[in-house]
Amino acid sequence: MKALMFGWEFPPHILGGLGTASYGLTKGMYENGDMDITFVIPKPWGDEERSFANIIGANCVPVQWRDVDRDYVAQRIGNIMNPDLYYSLRDHIYSDFSRLYTNDLGCIEFSGRYPDNLIEEINNYSIVAGVIARTLDFDIIHSHDWLTYPAGIHAKQVTGKPLVIHVHATDFDRSRGNVNPTVFAIEKDGMNNADHIITVSELTRRTVIDKYGISPDKVTTVHNAVEPLSDELKSLPAHKGKDKVVTFLGRITMQKGPEYFVEAAAKVLQKTRNVRFVMAGSGDMMEKMIDLVAKRDIADRFHFTGFLRGKEVYSMLKASDVYVMPSVSEPFGISPLEAMQMGVPSIISKQSGCAEILSNVIKIDYWDIDAMADAMYSIISYPAMYRQLHDHGIAEMDTILWKTQGGKVIDIYRRFVH
């Protein structure tokens, strides 16, 4: 079976959990066998793993015809895409896009990030999707998250192939209910045009049904998972010091509840001083969190690392004694699974999708800073509690793997591919 996937991130160049989930699911599906996957992203860099997916950069797809030499094409984009594909795509430009600004290859430039003109980039990406869909041979279209729903809809319109959209989050999660009407409209349009919808949790499924008015029969939950750890990650040094380390790792935004982590840390430090707190990540609330740490007079016990990626994430987890995810609204939350793989006892909010499938964690309401502080203190103070969560967490992660979840997605495909 051949799938054409549209995504916005792909490791190693990621800005959040979307890229991690897209990578894990794609690889897990490939491991089930009989899957040929083409994964389109706005701007690849050439160092993406391609053993299980054919990566296409939207920034290498011509939307205006150019008479260019093959050697020049190879020089410009050869590390990202086969020049033969460039010419094949060039011959399937189906409309006059002369109004668009393009480069010397007739391609639209993309930032590969989340720029101020994000809506414009989403629209341009959907235009590119039409050229790709008219050129490639595939059985089904799969769009990851709202940014790629217009691309999936366009691909469906020009080919008639079935469309599956993957809801990794909704704007109700990202905004704490203060929904952006433009984003909501894009999400709603994607859901209406999809043949089927995959959500990452039952929590998200209920949001899709209740907030967007989608029939329950059209929505299936496939929880996220993890890949087995490589030997390299298993052998990372612990770097443990005399102080215990409690870590928050994620975007520092209101969705993730960072202020509750700081308030709970202040309560723990009223009981013991042999603990340090780490807030790893970046986001629009970082300055507020720095100010709150100073206001609570705990700056000497609190550290901000900035954004971490790849191996850095696992090194931070390896150095941690406790991981905390106090999210206000978390569609799933892969980071606790990664922490548990590394043997780090984890505390998660009951308002997270991963709480539906995890057993060997402590679950608290995100707003209950007393319960959060008590859980932190107990794990760092009682070795038996730490050891139980450490051992059972590792064992549980051996059962939540992307290959299994990928098989569930393939089963959904089969319902629509004939």
WOFENQUI-V862709 format. One record per pair of residues at least 12 apart in sequence whose C-alpha atoms are under 8 Angstrom apart, sorted by the first residue. I is the first residue (numbers start at 1). J is the second residue. Records with the same first field share a line. If there is no record, write none. Layout:
I=J, J
This chain:
1=34, 35, 36, 138, 139
2=35, 36, 37, 38, 137, 138, 139, 140
3=35, 36, 37, 38, 138, 139, 140, 141, 142
4=37, 38, 39, 40, 138, 139, 140, 141, 142
5=37, 38, 39, 40, 141, 142, 143, 144
6=39, 40, 41, 141, 142, 143, 144, 148, 151, 152
7=19, 22, 39, 40, 41, 42, 143, 144, 145, 147, 148
8=40, 41, 42, 112, 144, 147, 148
9=22, 41, 112
10=22, 23, 41, 44, 48
11=23, 48, 49
12=47, 48, 309, 310
14=309
15=113
16=250, 251
17=333, 334
18=145, 168
21=224, 225, 334
22=144
24=225, 226, 227, 402
25=224, 402, 403, 405, 406
26=52, 53, 406
27=52, 53, 402, 403, 406
28=401, 402, 403, 404, 405, 406, 407
29=402, 403, 405, 406, 407, 409, 410
30=52, 53, 406
31=403
32=403, 406, 407
36=53
37=52, 53, 54
38=53, 54, 55, 56
39=53, 54, 55, 56
40=55, 56, 57, 58
41=55, 56, 57, 58, 112
42=57, 58, 59, 110, 111, 112, 125
43=57, 58, 59, 110, 111, 112
44=56, 57, 80, 112
45=80
46=79, 80
55=80, 81
56=80, 81
57=80, 81
58=108, 110, 125, 128, 129
59=107, 108, 109, 110
60=77, 81, 86, 107, 108
61=86, 89, 90, 106, 107, 108, 128, 131, 132
62=86, 89, 90, 93, 105, 106, 107, 108, 128
63=90, 93, 97, 106, 107, 108, 128, 131
64=90, 93, 96, 97, 98, 102, 105, 106, 107
65=90, 91, 93, 105, 106
66=90, 104, 105, 106
68=105
70=83
73=105
88=135
89=131, 132, 135
92=131, 134, 135
93=131
94=131
108=124
122=147, 148, 150, 151
123=150, 151
125=148, 151
126=148, 150, 151, 152, 154
127=151, 154
128=151
129=151, 152, 154, 155
130=151, 154, 155, 158
132=155
133=155, 158, 159
134=155, 158, 159
139=161, 162, 417
140=161, 162, 163, 164, 413, 417
141=155, 156, 161, 162, 163, 164
142=163, 164, 165, 166
143=163, 164, 165, 166
144=165, 166, 167, 168
145=165, 166, 167, 168, 169
146=167, 170, 183, 186, 187, 190
149=165, 186, 187, 189, 190
150=186, 190
152=165
153=190, 193, 194
162=194, 195, 416, 417
163=193, 194, 195, 196
164=194, 195, 196, 197, 198
165=190, 191, 194, 196, 197, 198
166=197, 198, 199, 200
167=197, 198, 199, 200, 204
168=199, 200, 331, 332
169=204, 330, 331
170=187, 204, 207
171=183, 184
173=255, 329, 330, 331
174=254, 255, 329
175=254, 255
176=254, 255, 328, 329
188=212
191=214
192=214
195=218, 416
196=218, 219, 220
197=218, 219, 220
198=219, 220, 221, 222
199=219, 220, 221, 222, 223
200=221, 222, 223, 224, 331, 332, 353
201=221, 222, 223, 331, 332, 353, 354, 356
202=221, 353, 356
203=331, 352, 353
204=331, 353
205=219, 220, 221
222=405, 408, 409
223=332, 354, 405
224=332, 334, 354, 402, 405
225=334, 337, 400, 401, 402, 405
226=334, 337, 338, 397, 400, 401, 402
227=401, 402
228=398, 401
229=341
233=311, 314
234=342
236=315, 318
237=315, 318
238=315, 318, 319
239=318, 319
240=319, 320
242=274
243=274, 275, 276
244=274, 275, 276, 320, 321, 380
245=275, 276, 277, 278, 319, 320, 321, 322
246=275, 276, 277, 278, 320, 321, 322, 323, 324, 376
247=277, 278, 279, 280, 317, 320, 321, 322, 323, 324
248=261, 277, 278, 279, 280, 323, 324, 325
249=279, 280, 281, 323, 324, 325, 335
250=280, 281, 282, 335
251=281, 282, 283
252=281, 282, 283, 284, 285, 286
253=283, 284, 285, 286
254=285, 328
255=327, 328, 329, 330
256=325, 326, 327, 328, 329, 330
257=326, 327, 328, 366
258=289, 326, 327
259=289, 292
260=326, 366, 367, 369
261=324, 326, 369, 372
262=289, 292, 293
263=296, 369
264=369, 370, 372, 373
265=277, 373
266=296, 298
267=370, 373
268=373, 374, 376, 377
269=298
275=301
276=301, 302, 303
277=301, 302, 303
278=302, 303, 304, 305
279=302, 303, 304, 305, 306
280=304, 305, 306, 307, 308
281=304, 305, 306, 307, 308
282=306, 307
314=338, 339, 342
317=339, 342, 344
318=342, 343, 344
320=344
321=344, 345, 380
322=344, 345, 346, 347, 376, 379, 380
323=336, 339, 344, 345, 346, 347
324=336, 346, 347, 348
325=346, 347, 348, 349
326=347, 348, 349, 365, 366
327=348, 349, 351, 352, 366
328=349, 351, 352, 366, 367
329=351, 352
330=351, 352, 353
331=352, 353, 354
332=352, 353, 354
333=352, 353, 354
334=354
336=348
337=397
340=390, 393, 394, 397
341=393, 394, 397
342=394
343=389, 390, 391, 393, 394
344=389, 390, 393
345=361, 379, 386, 389, 390, 393
346=361, 362, 389
347=361, 362, 363, 364, 372, 375, 376
348=361, 362, 363, 364, 366
349=363, 364, 365, 366
350=363, 364, 365, 366
351=365, 366
358=396
359=396
360=389, 392, 393, 396
361=389, 393
362=375
